[in-house]
């Protein structure tokens, strides 16, 4: 396994809002509020893609996700592929020695059951309304992007390595921190999810089975218990800091490749998801180098 040396300097990835927010070190972290100006938050939407490795039509749904990301931007359409149900292959059936990798988790099944989903592929947009067939996602996403929101989330994440990290795996902790602001005083639920891209594993597609299918946006875990996470009270015009952490999973059943991980954070209420944001655990070092070269040429 390739060792990622930049992990050990506590690298962070940050999704920045359009407004600069100050900080206050005199307030306890759990109760930190920062007064700010009214915000105009750009809407992003959460698309929960209920899928499975034995679902013959699910690759077609994955193509729709790619089209939506290309059309609206991957920062606006945040898709999470939740492997679950009768078409899923459980992570407990993973055998890395013979190339079998399962992507279905108990947490993913619990999310599926909360919506009562029995057909695949199906999607839920912003945790609102009924699950819909993937052929309707484009219209539903377009409509959801038009719904205004006054909630803004700034998210950052970092990896705290364990002394045992090395060629045998990653055994550290992922820490996520969100700064949340709203123009409205309201009660919300807040959750962090862990996603992984570039997982090579089998996938049914029509009448064939692709052994080296590349799975993206795969739901790996949630930091807080429950579908929507923990309750918080937002005060209009004040920033609240929300933090959470989770140990990485590197076992004989799951290998979280850290360079492929992202964190999704979302705030919701009874109406559905108010805002969602996604950041990679590590920024692309190559992209940073390219940006520095471009800047030096200017």
N, C-alpha and C positions, 0 to 999 in steps of 0.2 A: 504494500500500500504506500502510496506517495505521501510523504510527510509535508504538511503545509506550514512552513516556518513562520509565516506572518501571523499565525494564530497566537503565538506566544507573546505578542506585543499588545494583546487586547484590542484587536481591530474592531472598529464600529462602523455600522451602516446607518445613515440618517436620511429620512424622508422629510424634506423641509417644506413648510407652508410658505405662503406668499407674505407672511407677516413676521417680523422679528419680534421674539418674545424674550423678556428679561427674566432673571431668576432671583430668588430670595433665599439666602442661606440661613436666615434667622428663624425660619419656620421649619418645624419637624417635617421630614420628607413625606410621611404618610398624609399630612394635612396641608401640603403645600398648595396655595392658591396664589395666582398672580393676576392682578387687575390689568386688563388690556382694553384696547379699543374694540368696537364692534367689528366682527369679521364677516367677510363674504366668502363662504367656503365653496370650493368647487366640488361638485358631486362625483363620487366614485360609487360603483355598485358591486355587491357581492353575488357571484353566481355559484351556487352549490351544485356541482355536477355529480349525480349519483350514478356510479359506474361499476364495472366489474371486469375482471380479466377474461371471463368466459361469456361476456355479453357481446354478441356478434355485431350489433349495431353501434356499440359504444365508440369505436374509432371514428365513425361519421360525426358523432357528437363532439369529439375532440377536435375535428376539423372545423366545426362551427365556432368553437372557442377560439381557435387560432385566427379565424376570419374576423371575429369580433374584436380581438386584441389588436389586429392590424388596422381595423376600421376606426376604432375609438381610442386606442392606446391601452397598453397593458397596465398602466397606472389608473385607468378609469374603469376597465372591466377586469375585476380581480376574481379569477376563477379558482375554485378549489375542487379537485377531483376526489370524491369520497368513495373509496372502494368498499362495497358492502353487499349484504344480501345473498341470495341464492346463486348469483353469478360471480361472486367474489372468491378469491383464493386467500385463505387465512394466513396471516404471517406465521402462525404456528406450524404451517405445512412447509415453510421454507427449508430448503436444504441447499446451502451454497455449494456443496461438493458436487452435486449433480445438476446444478444450474437452475433449480426451481426456486423462484422468489415469489412469495405471497405478499399482497399489499393491503389486505382487508384487516382492520383492527376492531376491537370491541368498541372503541370510542366512535368509530365511523358507523358501526351498526346501530349504536344508540342514537346517533343523529338521524339516521334513516328512519328508525322506529318512531322518533318524535314527530315525523311528518306523515307516518303511515304509508310510506312508499312501498309498492309491491311490483311496479313495472320499471324497466330500464331500457335505455337511458332516460332519466328525468332530471329536471333542474328546478331549483327554487331560487328566486331572485329577491335579494334583500330580505330574506326570511319573511316574506309577506305573500299572502295568497296561496293558492294551491300549486303543487308541483306541475310543471308543464313539460310536454314532449320537446325534444331538442329542435324540432322543425319550427317551433314557435319562439325560440330564444331570441332571435334577432329583433323581432317586434317588441317583445317584452323588455329587452335590455334598452332599446331606444327609448321606450316610454319611461323606464325607471330613471334614465339619465336626465330626463327633463324635470324631475321632481326636485324642487329647491331644498337645500339644507343649510342650517346655520351652525353646524357642528364641524369643527376642524380638529384633526389629529396629526400630531407630529410624532414620529416613531423612530426609535433607534434601538439597535440590538448589538450585543457583543458576546463573545465566547470566552469563558474562564476555563482554561485548560486544567486538567487533572495532572498531577505528577506522573501518572502512569500513561499519559498520552504518548503515542509514538507509532511505530510500525504495526503494532498489534491492535490499534483502534483508537477511538476518541471516547474519553470517559469523563469529560468535563461538564460544564453547566452553561446553558444559554440564558442570558439575562435580557429581558425586554423592558423598555421604558417608553411610556406614551405620555405626551402632553396634550390634554384635551381641553378645548374651549367651546363654549356655546353662547349664543346671544340670548338664550332662553333658560331660565331656571327650570330644571327638570330632573327627574330620576331616570337613570339609564342602567343598562347592564353592559358590562365590558368584558371582552374576551381576546385572548391571544391564541392563534393557531400556528403550528409548525408545518411547513410544506417542503417537499423535495422535488427537484427536477432531475431529468436525465437518468431515471432508473431504467435499466435494461432488464426486461422481464417478458414473459410470454403474454400474448393477447390474442383472443379469437377475433377474427375479422371476416364476417361472412362465413364461408365454408372452410376457411383455412385458419391455421394457428401460426401466428408469427412468433418465433422464439426470441427474437432480439428487438421487440417493439420498445420504443423509447417513451416512457411514461413521464408526463410533466404535471405540475401543480398537484402532486399527490399529497393528500392529507395524511400527516404522520401522527400528530398528537395535539392536544389542547392543554394550555397551561392551567386554566381555572376549571373547576368541576362544572358540569352542566353544559347544555348547548350554548347558552348565551353568556355564561360566565358569572362574574360577581356584580352585585348592585352597587351603584355609586350615585351620589347627588351632585349635579352640576349647578353652579351658581352663575347667573348671567354675567358675562364679562370677566370672569375669573378663570384662570388656567388651573387645572388639576393634574397632578402627576400620578400616574398609575404604573406600578411595576409588577413584574412577575418573572419567575424563573423555572427552568425545567432541566433535568439531567438528560444528557444525550443518551441515545439507545444504541449500544454496540454489543450485540449478543450473537449467539448462533442462529438467531431468527431475524434480527434487524440490524442493518448497517446504515446508519445515518452518515452519508458523505457530506461533511460540513460545508464544502465549497458549493454544494448544490442546494443548501437550505435557505428558505426565506421565512420571515415572520409576517403573519397577517394579524392586524388588530382592528376591531370594530366595536362601535357603540350602537346599541339598539334600545328600542322601547316597544310598547305594544303595537306600534304602527309598522315596525320592522327595523332594518338597519338604517341608522341615521348617517353614518359615515364609516368608511373602511379604507385602510391603507396597507400597503405591502412593501417591505424592504428586504433585500438580501442580507444574509448574516454577514457576508463579507463583500465589500465593494470589489469590482473588477479591477485588479491591479493593472492589467493591460490598458484598460480604458483610461485610468488615471495617468499612465505614462503617456498615452497618446494626447491627452488633454494638455499635459505639461509641454509636450513638444510643440503643439499648436500655439500655446501661449508664448513660448520662447520665440517662435517665428514672427509673431506679431511685434 
